[in-house]
Amino acid sequence: MFGNEKIKDITLYYAVTDKITIKDYDKIVSNYIQYYNFRARRCKAGFYCLTVIKLLIISFIPIFDAMEIFDKIHWGITAFSSGIFLLNLFWKCAG
C-alpha cells in the first residue's frame, strides 16, 4: 500500500507552489497520516517482537536454574540479564 519508495518522495509532504488549494492541502495531510500510520505499524511490530524475545529470555532463567546449568556456567545469568538490558537499550535507540 505505502512502499518505501513512495515514503522517500519528499514532494508528497509539502506544497510545491505558494498558492495551495484545499485539495492540495488535504492531499498533503493525507500523505502525512499514511506515513505515520505505516511507521506506527512498523514500530508496533518491532516492539511486540522484542517483547516476546525478552519474555522468552526471562522465562528460561528459572528453567536453567532448576536444571542447575548456572552452577556449571557461572556467567550464564549475567549473559541473560545483559541480553535483556541490551534489548531494552536497542529498542530505546531504534525508536
C-alpha positions, 0 to 999 in steps of 0.5 A, spaced: 500 500 500 505 505 502 512 502 499 518 505 501 519 508 495 513 512 495 515 514 503 522 517 500 518 522 495 519 528 499 514 532 494 508 528 497 509 532 504 509 539 502 506 544 497 510 545 491 507 552 489 505 558 494 498 558 492 495 551 495 488 549 494 484 545 499 485 539 495 492 540 495 492 541 502 488 535 504 492 531 499 498 533 503 495 531 510 493 525 507 500 523 505 502 525 512 497 520 516 499 514 511 506 515 513 505 515 520 500 510 520 505 505 516 511 507 521 506 506 527 505 499 524 512 498 523 514 500 530 508 496 533 511 490 530 518 491 532 516 492 539 511 486 540 517 482 537 522 484 542 517 483 547 516 476 546 524 475 545 525 478 552 519 474 555 522 468 552 529 470 555 526 471 562 522 465 562 528 460 561 532 463 567 528 459 572 528 453 567 536 453 567 536 454 574 532 448 576 536 444 571 542 447 575 546 449 568 548 456 572 552 452 577 556 449 571 556 456 567 557 461 572 556 467 567 550 464 564 545 469 568 549 475 567 549 473 559 541 473 560 540 479 564 545 483 559 541 480 553 535 483 556 538 490 558 541 490 551 534 489 548 531 494 552 537 499 550 536 497 542 529 498 542 530 505 546 535 507 540 531 504 534 525 508 536 
